[in-house]
Amino acid sequence: MRSRQDKGQPHPKPRTDGEDGPSAGPSPSPAPNAPRFEDVFSVEEIQRFQDAFAEAANVASLITDPSGRPITRPSNFTTLCRDVIRATPRGRANCRRSDAILGRATETGPTIANCESAGLIDGATCIFFDGRHIATWLIGQVVDASVDLEAVMAYAKEIGADEEAFREALARVPRMSRERFGKICQALHRFANLLSDMALTNHRQSELIVALRQAQEVVKVRDRNLADIIDFLPDPTFVVDGDGAVVFWNRAMEKLTGVAAEDMLGKADFAYGLPFYGYATPLLIDYARGAVKRPDDRYAVAELTEDAVIAEVTVAALPGGPRHVWAKAVALRDGSGRIAGGIEAIRDVTDRHLADMALRESEEKFRRIVETAGEGVWVLDASWRTTFVNRRLADMLGYAPGEMLGIAFDDFVSRESTQAARRQMDGLRRGASEVQEIRLRRKDREEIWTLVSTSPLYDATGEAQGALAMVTDITERKKTEEALANHRQRLEAEVEERTSDLRLQALELAEANIRLSELDRMKSVFLSTVSHELRTPLTSILGFAKLIGRDFTDQFLPLTVDNPALAAKGRRIADNLSVVFGEAERLTRLINDVLDLSRIESGNMSWRNERFSPAAVVSKAARSIEGILEQRPEVAFDVRVAPDIPDLYMDPDQLIQVVSNLLQNAVKFTRAGTVRLEACGHGETVRIAVADTGIGIPLEELDSIFDKFHQVGRSDTVQEVAKGTGLGLAICRQIVRHYGGRIWAESLLGGGSVFTVELPAAKETDTQSPS
């Protein structure tokens, strides 16, 4: 058997034929899910007790399951049994038979028997659980004090063991009386009964613990599922515990407030109000859980109970700016019904709120429009009974608005308009809008003429709901039409009387028109003839005035050097000749301008169009006023012609005439300063501008300066009147318009003027010379 020094060996595996320890006898197979000894006891605690018991009682000890598999490690086993007797086949067989006897389950008491191997005393007691055998506690491997050791030695020969080893091992086997061993077995039996009772108690406790753990796991799973549900709710949601500390703050709440859950979990003292209002403040959840008596006045409460509230409010501190939200808060209660916290769900309803506000504003605006409309508004249901009238219609028919409700439309229609009203109703049934003149009967039975325009009304499903009618009182118009009809009849008679007179007048006008056309032709012929007739004497006057002036200056004036009086008379004669020459030139220009304007207006002007670069022509026009500028040294002349001006297609002489006229006017009206000529390309046009620093043009004359015979200064605004024909700008406008261009003036009185001409640039096809 095992010695006391062998206590520390590992927990044995299930025993095979060669292992130590008694073998348990046959035992019923346990139920499939029956608890084992290890399920209801701490094997290590039992092991320590077993070791202490074996050492105190000086016996070998081991606990096995009903099948004989060791549960604990052997305690205090002797080497006689383990190393000597079981080392022989016969000794091992005898041990098995003894173990079979000891392993039989019994509840009446311990089993004590002599081992067939060497006659050692062994004992066993069973441990039960709820009437089921779950373990066997074996003790023994002691020598009966009354047994002769030599008789025991005889067993060594019987089993064929080494006698010397047998004797040496036997000397170390404990000896005790059978009575003492029996008391030890009884004590063990009572302890085994206690263990059986403990097994049932432990098992029940274990079942309760398992059930509790399962319940806790279910709660944990439920809490996790609840947390996942709350976290993935589309509406921002948060939960607080009984102390008002945040325990849930879902993703939608993070998105709405911009506050992460980890930054809010555990926060209390109304800190969850900070993201909404900018400071810690109670929310609806605090009313629901009883932390505040009632919701704040800022909430528009829709539903209020003892521990739940639904309300809407506008919050200003959210990241996206003020938002209008809908919120519902409910108290959370524990199993005893006590409030353990609260939950609040929030929904951003800003768009709906704005839409509702817009709808209310629209409805209010519509109501005001309807109530202040100059026309009557009449709403009828599907049975053509009145459901709404505005103040105007009620006044029109002499009723209060409420008096007309529920009355059929036909009851207001006079007998003469019954057919027209029925036609209108038939059209509405077909879904058509109708306009009819209908006589309506007022409350005082007076009849009025109205223009009734009706349109069908439908609900959301397209079902006919009734009709909308706009009613206009046309009684006065009808009276006016009747009066007009009478008046028209009188007028027709008068018109008939006057028609003959008008025909005569038309004939007279036609004859007058023919005479005017003939006069216009005669005027053109007269102007042409007179101009030609005037040119001949003017040419002679200009020529002789020039010759006389030259001869007088060259031949006569030198003779007056010694006679001052005669010299003064000579200078006066020279000045008079100069005036004659100048006036003759001015008269020539007037005649030429009159002829040019007459030819343009009559369509007889000869336009010699060709494609040319305007730069050279504009420069030539600038040189034409050099003579004038020599006499006006106080006026500076600046010419700016761009090198890349587009070509023009027109009569170059006409362009020279336009530019020259503008330059002459600029010099004429500039006492001192600068005259500037600019020419450049401007998109698809050529722009020519003549600017001066002269006396300017009054604003009221800018629209008339291009009229014939108009001269600036013939008003009270401008004192100086320059000599001229008053036809130059009119000719310029006619020429520019002929070529599809435009000319205009900009001026500031006393600040100079700018005359601008825009002419269309030549096209690719403008290459031919005039025919």
C-alpha positions in Angstrom: 0.0 0.0 0.0 1.0 3.7 -0.4 3.1 5.3 2.3 2.4 8.6 4.0 5.3 10.1 2.1 3.5 9.5 -1.2 0.7 12.1 -0.7 1.8 14.6 -3.3 1.2 12.5 -6.5 -1.0 14.0 -9.2 -4.7 13.4 -9.5 -5.1 10.0 -11.0 -6.5 9.3 -14.4 -9.4 6.8 -14.7 -8.1 3.5 -13.3 -6.9 0.6 -15.4 -6.3 -3.0 -14.2 -2.8 -2.1 -13.0 -3.7 0.9 -10.9 -3.8 1.3 -7.2 -6.9 1.5 -5.1 -9.9 -0.6 -4.7 -12.2 -1.2 -7.6 -15.8 -0.3 -7.2 -18.4 -2.8 -8.1 -21.0 -2.6 -10.8 -23.2 0.5 -10.5 -26.2 1.8 -12.5 -25.2 4.1 -15.3 -25.9 7.7 -14.4 -28.6 9.7 -16.2 -27.3 11.5 -19.3 -27.3 15.0 -17.6 -27.0 13.8 -14.0 -24.6 15.9 -11.9 -21.3 14.4 -11.0 -19.4 14.7 -7.7 -17.1 17.3 -9.3 -20.2 19.4 -10.3 -21.4 19.9 -6.7 -18.1 19.8 -4.7 -14.8 21.5 -4.9 -12.5 18.5 -5.5 -9.5 20.3 -4.1 -11.3 21.1 -0.9 -12.4 17.5 -0.5 -8.8 16.4 -1.4 -7.5 18.4 1.5 -10.1 17.0 3.9 -9.3 13.5 2.6 -5.6 13.9 3.2 -6.2 15.2 6.7 -8.6 12.4 7.5 -6.3 9.7 6.2 -3.4 11.1 8.2 -5.5 11.6 11.4 -7.1 8.1 11.2 -3.8 6.5 9.9 -5.7 4.8 7.1 -5.4 4.9 3.3 -8.1 6.8 1.5 -9.5 7.5 -2.0 -12.8 8.7 -3.5 -13.9 7.2 -6.8 -17.0 7.6 -9.0 -19.5 4.8 -9.1 -17.6 3.2 -12.0 -14.4 3.1 -9.9 -12.6 6.0 -11.6 -10.6 7.9 -9.1 -11.9 11.4 -8.3 -9.3 12.3 -5.8 -5.6 11.5 -5.4 -4.8 8.5 -3.1 -4.0 9.5 0.5 -1.7 7.5 2.7 -1.6 4.4 0.5 0.8 1.6 1.6 3.5 0.1 -0.6 2.4 -3.4 0.4 -0.8 -3.2 -1.6 0.4 -0.9 -4.4 3.9 -2.3 -5.1 4.0 -5.8 -3.8 0.6 -7.5 -3.8 -0.7 -5.9 -7.0 2.5 -6.6 -8.7 1.4 -10.3 -8.9 -1.5 -11.5 -11.1 -3.2 -13.5 -8.3 -2.8 -10.6 -5.8 -4.3 -8.2 -8.3 -7.3 -10.5 -8.9 -8.0 -10.9 -5.2 -7.9 -7.0 -4.8 -10.5 -6.7 -7.6 -12.8 -9.1 -5.8 -12.4 -7.1 -2.6 -13.0 -3.8 -4.3 -16.2 -5.2 -5.9 -17.6 -6.0 -2.5 -16.6 -2.6 -1.1 -18.0 -0.6 -4.1 -21.6 -1.8 -3.7 -23.9 1.2 -2.9 -25.7 1.0 0.4 -27.3 3.8 2.4 -27.6 1.8 5.7 -24.1 2.1 6.8 -20.4 1.6 5.9 -19.1 -1.6 4.4 -16.2 -3.3 6.3 -14.5 -6.3 4.9 -11.2 -8.2 5.0 -9.3 -7.8 1.8 -8.7 -11.2 0.1 -5.2 -10.0 -0.4 -3.3 -10.5 2.8 -6.5 -10.2 4.9 -6.1 -6.4 5.4 -9.1 -4.5 6.7 -10.9 -2.2 4.1 -14.0 -0.1 4.5 -16.2 2.0 2.2 -19.2 4.3 2.4 -21.3 5.8 -0.5 -22.0 9.4 -1.2 -25.5 10.0 -2.7 -27.1 12.9 -4.5 -30.9 13.1 -4.4 -31.0 9.2 -3.9 -28.4 8.7 -6.7 -25.0 7.2 -6.0 -22.4 9.7 -7.2 -19.2 8.6 -5.4 -17.6 6.0 -3.1 -15.2 6.9 -0.3 -12.7 4.1 0.3 -10.5 3.7 3.4 -8.4 0.8 4.8 -5.1 -0.9 4.1 -4.6 -1.6 7.8 -3.7 -4.8 9.7 -6.1 -6.2 12.2 -4.2 -6.0 15.6 -5.4 -9.5 16.4 -4.0 -11.2 13.3 -0.7 -13.1 13.4 1.7 -11.4 11.0 3.3 -14.8 10.2 -0.1 -15.9 9.0 -0.2 -12.9 6.8 3.3 -13.7 5.5 1.8 -17.0 4.3 -0.1 -14.9 1.7 3.1 -13.9 0.1 3.8 -17.5 -0.9 0.1 -18.0 -2.0 0.3 -15.1 -4.5 4.0 -15.7 -5.5 5.3 -12.4 -4.1 8.8 -11.6 -3.1 8.7 -12.6 0.6 11.5 -10.3 1.7 9.8 -7.3 0.0 6.4 -8.4 1.4 7.8 -8.6 4.9 9.5 -5.3 4.7 6.3 -3.6 3.3 4.1 -5.3 5.9 6.1 -3.9 8.7 5.1 -0.4 7.6 1.4 -1.2 7.4 -0.6 0.5 10.3 -2.1 -1.9 12.9 -5.4 -1.3 14.7 -8.2 -3.1 16.3 -11.2 -4.0 14.2 -13.4 -2.1 16.7 -11.4 1.1 16.2 -11.5 0.7 12.4 -15.2 0.3 12.6 -15.6 3.6 14.5 -13.5 5.3 11.9 -15.8 3.8 9.2 -18.9 5.0 11.1 -17.4 8.5 11.4 -16.7 8.4 7.7 -20.2 7.2 7.0 -21.8 10.1 8.9 -19.5 12.5 7.1 -20.5 10.9 3.8 -24.2 11.4 4.7 -23.4 15.0 5.5 -21.7 15.3 2.1 -24.8 13.8 0.5 -27.0 16.4 2.0 -24.4 19.1 1.1 -24.4 17.7 -2.5 -28.1 18.2 -2.9 -27.9 21.7 -1.3 -24.9 22.6 -3.4 -26.6 21.4 -6.5 -29.7 23.4 -5.8 -27.5 26.4 -5.1 -25.6 25.6 -8.3 -28.8 25.4 -10.2 -29.9 28.8 -8.8 -26.5 30.2 -9.6 -26.7 28.8 -13.2 -30.2 30.2 -13.5 -29.0 33.5 -12.1 -26.1 33.6 -14.5 -28.3 32.7 -17.4 -30.7 35.4 -16.3 -27.8 37.8 -16.0 -26.6 36.8 -19.5 -30.1 37.2 -20.9 -30.2 40.7 -19.3 -26.8 41.4 -20.7 -27.8 40.3 -24.1 -31.1 42.2 -23.8 -29.1 45.3 -22.7 -26.7 44.9 -25.6 -29.6 44.5 -28.0 -31.4 47.4 -26.4 -28.2 49.5 -26.7 -27.8 48.4 -30.4 -31.4 49.3 -31.1 -31.1 52.7 -29.4 -27.8 53.3 -31.2 -29.2 52.6 -34.6 -32.5 54.4 -34.1 -33.0 56.9 -36.9 -34.2 59.5 -34.3 -31.6 61.1 -32.0 -32.2 59.3 -28.6 -30.5 59.4 -25.2 -31.2 57.6 -21.9 -30.4 58.7 -18.3 -30.4 56.7 -15.1 -32.1 57.5 -11.9 -29.4 60.0 -11.0 -29.8 61.9 -14.3 -26.5 60.6 -15.7 -26.4 59.8 -19.4 -26.1 56.1 -20.1 -27.0 56.0 -23.8 -26.3 58.7 -26.5 -26.9 57.2 -29.9 -25.3 57.9 -33.3 -28.2 60.0 -34.5 -27.8 62.2 -31.4 -24.0 62.5 -32.1 -24.9 63.7 -35.6 -27.5 66.2 -34.5 -25.5 67.8 -31.6 -21.9 67.2 -32.9 -21.1 65.8 -29.4 -19.6 62.3 -29.3 -21.1 59.7 -27.0 -17.9 59.2 -25.0 -17.9 63.0 -24.3 -21.5 62.8 -22.9 -21.8 59.3 -21.2 -21.8 59.7 -17.4 -22.6 63.4 -17.5 -25.3 64.6 -15.1 -26.7 67.8 -13.7 -28.6 68.6 -16.9 -25.3 68.7 -18.9 -27.2 67.2 -21.8 -29.0 70.5 -22.3 -25.7 72.2 -23.3 -25.7 71.1 -26.9 -29.2 72.3 -27.4 -29.3 75.6 -25.6 -25.7 76.5 -24.9 -26.0 75.9 -21.1 -27.0 73.1 -18.8 -30.8 73.1 -18.5 -33.5 70.5 -17.9 -35.1 68.8 -20.9 -38.3 66.9 -21.3 -36.7 63.8 -20.0 -36.3 65.5 -16.6 -40.1 66.0 -16.4 -40.7 62.4 -17.4 -38.4 61.1 -14.6 -39.8 63.5 -12.1 -36.7 65.7 -11.7 -38.8 68.9 -12.6 -42.5 69.5 -11.9 -43.5 70.5 -15.4 -42.0 71.2 -18.8 -40.4 74.7 -19.5 -42.6 77.4 -21.1 -40.5 77.3 -24.2 -42.0 73.9 -25.1 -45.2 73.7 -27.1 -46.7 70.6 -25.2 -48.9 68.3 -27.3 -49.4 65.5 -24.8 -48.7 65.4 -21.0 -49.1 62.5 -18.6 -47.6 61.5 -15.2 -44.4 60.1 -16.6 -44.5 60.9 -20.4 -44.6 64.1 -22.4 -44.6 65.0 -26.1 -43.7 68.6 -27.2 -42.1 70.7 -29.8 -39.4 73.4 -29.3 -36.9 75.5 -31.2 -33.3 75.0 -30.1 -30.7 77.5 -31.0 -27.3 76.0 -30.1 -27.1 73.1 -32.6 -24.1 73.1 -35.0 -26.3 73.7 -38.1 -28.0 76.7 -36.4 -31.5 77.0 -34.9 -33.7 73.9 -35.5 -37.3 73.1 -34.6 -37.5 69.7 -33.0 -40.2 67.3 -31.9 -39.4 65.3 -28.7 -41.0 62.6 -26.7 -39.7 61.6 -23.2 -40.9 58.6 -21.1 -39.9 57.5 -17.6 -38.1 54.1 -17.2 -39.3 52.0 -14.2 -37.7 49.0 -12.5 -39.5 45.8 -11.5 -41.0 47.4 -8.4 -42.4 50.2 -10.4 -40.0 52.8 -9.2 -38.6 55.3 -11.7 -35.1 54.2 -12.7 -34.3 56.8 -15.3 -35.8 58.1 -18.6 -35.5 58.0 -22.4 -36.0 60.9 -24.8 -36.3 60.7 -28.6 -35.9 63.8 -30.7 -36.8 64.4 -34.3 -35.8 67.4 -36.5 -39.0 68.7 -37.9 -37.6 72.1 -39.1 -38.7 71.5 -42.7 -42.2 70.5 -41.6 -42.4 73.3 -39.1 -41.3 75.8 -41.8 -43.8 74.3 -44.2 -46.5 74.5 -41.6 -45.6 78.1 -40.9 -45.6 78.8 -44.6 -48.9 77.0 -45.0 -50.4 79.0 -42.2 -49.0 82.2 -43.6 -50.3 81.2 -47.0 -53.7 80.3 -45.6 -53.8 83.6 -43.6 -52.7 85.5 -46.7 -55.2 83.7 -48.8 -57.9 84.4 -46.2 -57.0 88.1 -46.2 -56.9 88.1 -50.0 -60.3 86.4 -50.2 -61.8 88.6 -47.5 -60.5 91.8 -49.1 -61.1 90.7 -52.7 -63.2 93.0 -54.9 -65.0 89.9 -56.3 -67.3 87.5 -54.5 -65.8 84.1 -53.6 -68.3 81.2 -53.4 -67.3 77.6 -52.5 -69.9 74.8 -53.2 -69.8 71.2 -52.2 -70.6 68.2 -54.5 -74.4 68.9 -53.9 -73.9 72.5 -54.9 -74.6 73.7 -51.4 -72.7 76.7 -50.0 -69.7 75.8 -47.8 -68.0 79.2 -47.8 -68.6 82.8 -49.0 -66.4 85.8 -48.5 -67.6 89.2 -47.1 -67.8 90.7 -50.6 -70.2 88.1 -51.8 -72.3 88.2 -48.7 -72.6 92.0 -48.9 -73.4 91.7 -52.6 -76.4 89.5 -51.9 -77.4 91.3 -48.6 -76.6 88.4 -46.2 -74.2 87.9 -43.3 -71.6 85.2 -44.4 -72.9 82.6 -42.0 -76.5 83.0 -43.2 -75.6 81.6 -46.7 -74.0 78.4 -45.5 -75.8 75.2 -46.5 -78.1 77.0 -49.0 -78.2 75.5 -52.5 -76.8 77.7 -55.3 -80.1 77.4 -57.2 -82.0 79.2 -54.4 -80.1 82.4 -55.3 -80.7 82.2 -59.0 -83.5 84.2 -60.6 -86.0 82.5 -62.9 -84.6 84.2 -66.0 -81.1 82.7 -65.4 -82.2 79.2 -64.5 -81.1 77.7 -67.8 -77.8 79.5 -67.8 -77.1 78.2 -64.2 -78.0 74.6 -65.2 -75.6 74.8 -68.2 -72.9 76.0 -65.9 -73.5 73.1 -63.4 -73.5 70.6 -66.3 -70.1 71.9 -67.4 -68.7 71.5 -63.9 -69.9 67.9 -63.8 -67.9 67.3 -67.0 -64.8 68.9 -65.3 -65.0 72.1 -67.4 -64.6 75.7 -66.2 -67.6 77.9 -67.1 -68.3 81.6 -67.3 -71.9 82.7 -67.4 -73.9 85.9 -66.9 -76.5 85.1 -64.2 -79.1 87.1 -62.5 -78.9 86.5 -58.7 -81.6 87.3 -56.2 -80.6 89.2 -53.1 -82.1 88.7 -49.6 -84.4 91.7 -50.2 -85.6 90.0 -53.4 -83.9 92.6 -55.6 -82.2 91.0 -58.6 -78.6 91.9 -59.7 -76.6 90.9 -62.8 -73.4 88.9 -62.0 -70.6 87.4 -64.0 -70.1 83.9 -62.4 -66.8 82.1 -63.3 -66.7 78.5 -61.9 -64.0 75.8 -61.7 -64.4 72.3 -60.4 -62.7 71.2 -57.1 -61.1 67.8 -56.6 -59.7 66.0 -53.5 -56.3 64.2 -53.4 -57.8 61.1 -55.1 -59.3 63.1 -58.0 -62.8 62.7 -56.7 -65.1 65.7 -57.4 -65.5 67.8 -54.3 -67.6 70.7 -55.6 -66.8 74.0 -57.2 -65.2 77.4 -56.7 -67.0 80.4 -58.1 -65.8 83.9 -58.6 -68.7 86.4 -58.7 -68.6 89.9 -60.1 -71.4 92.3 -59.8 -72.0 93.7 -63.3 -75.3 95.4 -62.7 -73.8 98.8 -63.4 -72.0 97.5 -66.4 -75.3 96.1 -67.8 -77.0 99.4 -67.2 -74.1 101.1 -69.0 -74.3 98.6 -71.9 -78.0 99.3 -72.2 -77.3 103.0 -72.2 -74.5 102.5 -74.7 -76.7 100.5 -77.0 -79.2 103.3 -77.1 -76.5 105.8 -77.6 -74.9 103.6 -80.4 -78.2 103.6 -82.2 -78.2 107.4 -82.1 -74.6 107.5 -83.2 -75.2 105.2 -86.1 -77.8 107.5 -87.4 -75.4 110.5 -87.0 -72.6 108.5 -88.6 -74.7 107.6 -91.5 -75.5 111.3 -92.0 -71.8 112.3 -91.8 -70.4 109.5 -93.9 -71.2 111.3 -97.1 -69.4 114.4 -95.8 -66.4 112.3 -94.9 -66.2 110.8 -98.4 -66.1 114.3 -99.8 -63.4 115.3 -97.3 -61.4 112.2 -98.3 -61.6 113.2 -101.9 -60.4 116.7 -101.0 -57.5 115.2 -98.9 -56.4 113.0 -101.8 -56.4 116.0 -104.2 -54.5 118.0 -101.6 -51.9 115.2 -101.2 -51.4 115.2 -105.0 -50.8 118.9 -104.9 -48.4 118.6 -102.0 -46.4 115.9 -103.8 -46.2 118.2 -106.8 -45.1 121.1 -104.6 -42.4 119.0 -103.0 -41.1 118.1 -106.5 -41.3 121.7 -107.5 -39.4 122.6 -104.2 -36.6 120.2 -105.1 -36.4 121.6 -108.7 -36.5 125.2 -107.3 -33.7 124.5 -104.8 -31.6 122.8 -107.5 -32.2 125.6 -110.0 -31.7 128.4 -107.5 -28.5 126.8 -106.1 -27.0 126.5 -109.5 -28.1 130.0 -110.4 -26.6 131.3 -107.2 -23.3 129.5 -107.6 -22.4 131.4 -110.8 -22.5 134.9 -109.3 -21.1 133.6 -106.0 -18.1 132.1 -107.9 -17.6 135.5 -109.6 -17.9 137.3 -106.3 -15.4 135.0 -104.6 -13.0 135.2 -107.6 -13.1 139.0 -108.0 -13.0 139.6 -104.2 -9.9 137.5 -104.0 -8.3 139.2 -107.1 -9.2 142.7 -105.8 -7.9 141.9 -102.4 -4.6 140.6 -103.7 -4.1 143.5 -106.1 -5.1 146.1 -103.4 -2.7 144.5 -100.9 0.2 144.2 -103.3 -0.2 147.5 -105.3 -2.1 150.1 -103.4 -1.2 149.6 -99.8 2.5 150.0 -100.4 1.7 153.5 -101.8 0.1 154.6 -98.5 3.2 154.2 -96.3 3.8 157.9 -96.1 0.1 158.8 -95.6 -1.2 157.4 -92.3 -4.8 158.5 -93.0 -4.8 156.9 -96.4 -3.1 153.7 -94.9 -6.0 153.4 -92.3 -8.6 153.7 -95.1 -6.6 151.1 -97.1 -6.6 148.6 -94.2 -10.4 149.2 -93.7 -11.0 148.5 -97.5 -8.8 145.3 -97.1 -10.9 144.2 -94.1 -14.1 144.8 -95.9 -12.9 142.8 -98.9 -12.1 140.0 -96.4 -15.6 140.1 -95.0 -17.1 140.0 -98.5 -14.9 136.9 -99.3 -15.8 135.2 -96.0 -19.5 135.8 -96.4 -19.4 134.6 -100.0 -17.7 131.4 -98.8 -20.3 130.9 -96.0 -23.1 131.4 -98.6 -21.5 128.8 -100.8 -21.3 126.3 -97.9 -25.0 127.0 -97.1 -26.0 126.3 -100.8 -23.9 123.1 -100.8 -25.4 121.9 -97.5 -28.9 122.6 -98.8 -28.2 120.8 -102.0 -26.6 117.8 -100.2 -29.5 117.5 -97.7 -32.1 117.8 -100.5 -30.4 115.1 -102.6 -30.2 112.8 -99.5 -33.8 113.3 -98.6 -35.0 112.9 -102.2 -32.9 109.8 -102.8 -30.9 111.5 -105.5 -27.5 111.4 -103.7 -24.8 109.6 -105.6 -23.1 107.1 -103.1 -19.7 106.0 -104.5 -19.1 103.1 -102.1 -15.8 101.3 -101.9 -13.8 99.3 -99.4 -11.0 101.3 -97.7 -9.1 101.7 -94.6 -10.6 104.6 -92.6 -7.2 105.6 -91.0 -6.0 107.5 -94.1 -9.5 109.1 -94.8 -9.8 110.2 -91.1 -6.3 111.7 -91.3 -7.2 113.5 -94.5 -10.3 115.0 -92.9 -8.1 116.1 -90.0 -5.9 118.0 -92.4 -8.9 119.8 -93.9 -9.2 122.0 -90.8 -5.5 123.0 -90.6 -6.4 126.4 -92.1 -9.0 127.1 -89.4 -6.6 126.0 -86.7 -3.8 128.3 -88.0 -6.2 131.2 -87.2 -7.0 129.7 -83.7 -3.6 129.1 -82.0 -5.4 129.0 -78.6 -6.9 125.6 -79.6 -4.7 122.5 -79.5 -5.5 119.6 -81.9 -4.8 116.0 -80.9 -5.3 113.1 -83.4 -5.3 109.5 -82.2 -5.9 106.9 -85.0 -5.4 103.3 -84.1 -3.3 101.3 -86.6 -5.6 98.2 -86.7 -8.9 99.8 -87.6 -11.2 97.5 -89.6 -12.0 98.5 -93.2 -15.2 100.4 -94.1 -17.4 99.9 -97.1 -18.9 103.4 -98.0 -18.2 106.6 -99.9 -15.0 107.9 -98.5 -16.0 111.5 -99.4 -19.1 111.2 -97.2 -16.9 110.0 -94.3 -14.6 113.0 -94.8 -17.7 115.3 -94.8 -19.0 113.8 -91.5 -15.6 114.0 -89.8 -14.9 117.5 -91.2 -18.3 118.8 -90.0 -17.7 117.4 -86.5 -14.2 118.9 -86.3 -15.3 122.3 -87.6 -18.1 122.4 -85.0 -15.7 121.4 -82.3 -13.2 124.2 -83.2 -16.0 126.7 -83.6 -17.4 126.2 -80.1 -14.1 125.9 -78.3 -12.8 129.3 -77.2 -9.5 127.8 -75.8 -8.5 124.3 -75.0 -8.2 121.1 -76.9 -10.0 119.3 -79.8 -9.3 115.6 -79.9 -10.0 113.2 -82.8 -10.0 109.4 -82.1 -10.6 106.5 -84.4 -10.5 102.8 -83.4 -12.1 99.5 -83.9 -15.0 98.6 -81.6 -16.2 95.0 -82.0 -17.8 94.7 -85.4 -17.9 98.5 -85.9 -15.5 101.4 -86.4 -15.9 104.2 -83.8 -14.9 107.8 -84.5 -15.1 110.3 -81.7 -14.5 114.1 -81.7 -14.1 115.6 -78.2 -13.7 119.3 -77.3 -13.3 121.4 -74.2 -15.7 124.0 -75.5 -18.9 125.7 -74.2 -20.9 122.4 -74.1 -24.5 121.8 -75.0 -27.5 122.2 -72.7 -29.1 118.9 -71.7 -32.5 119.9 -73.1 -30.9 120.5 -76.6 -29.0 117.1 -76.9 -32.1 115.5 -78.6 -32.6 118.3 -81.1 -29.0 119.3 -82.2 -29.2 116.9 -85.2 -32.4 118.6 -86.5 -32.2 120.8 -89.6 -31.4 124.5 -89.1 -30.9 124.0 -85.3 -28.0 125.9 -83.7 -26.8 125.6 -80.2 -26.9 128.9 -78.3 -30.3 130.0 -79.6 -31.6 129.9 -76.0 -31.2 131.8 -72.8 -28.6 129.2 -71.6 -25.8 129.9 -74.0 -25.0 133.6 -74.8 -22.6 133.1 -77.6 -24.1 132.2 -81.0 -21.7 130.9 -83.6 -22.4 131.5 -87.2 -23.5 128.5 -89.3 -26.1 127.0 -91.4 -27.5 124.7 -88.9 -27.4 121.8 -91.4 -24.0 120.2 -90.7 -25.1 117.8 -88.0 -28.4 117.0 -89.8 -26.3 116.0 -92.9 -24.0 113.9 -90.7 -26.9 112.0 -89.2 -28.4 111.3 -92.7 -25.1 110.0 -94.0 -24.4 107.8 -90.9 -28.0 106.4 -90.9 -27.7 105.6 -94.6 -24.8 103.2 -93.8 -26.6 101.6 -90.9 -24.6 103.4 -88.2 -25.5 105.7 -85.4 -24.3 109.1 -84.1 -24.9 110.7 -80.7 -23.6 113.5 -78.5 -22.6 113.6 -74.8 -22.1 117.0 -73.2 -21.9 118.9 -70.0 -22.7 122.6 -70.2 -19.4 124.5 -69.8 -17.5 121.2 -69.8 -17.1 120.3 -73.4 -18.8 117.8 -75.8 -18.1 114.4 -77.3 -19.6 113.5 -80.7 -19.4 109.7 -81.4 -20.0 108.0 -84.7 -20.2 104.2 -85.1 -20.2 102.6 -88.6 -20.4 98.9 -89.3 -17.2 97.4 -90.5 -16.9 96.0 -94.0 -18.0 92.4 -94.5 -16.1 89.8 -96.5 -18.4 90.3 -99.4 -18.0 94.1 -99.5 -15.3 94.2 -102.2 -17.0 95.6 -105.3 -16.9 99.2 -106.4 -20.2 101.0 -107.0 -21.8 100.7 -110.4 
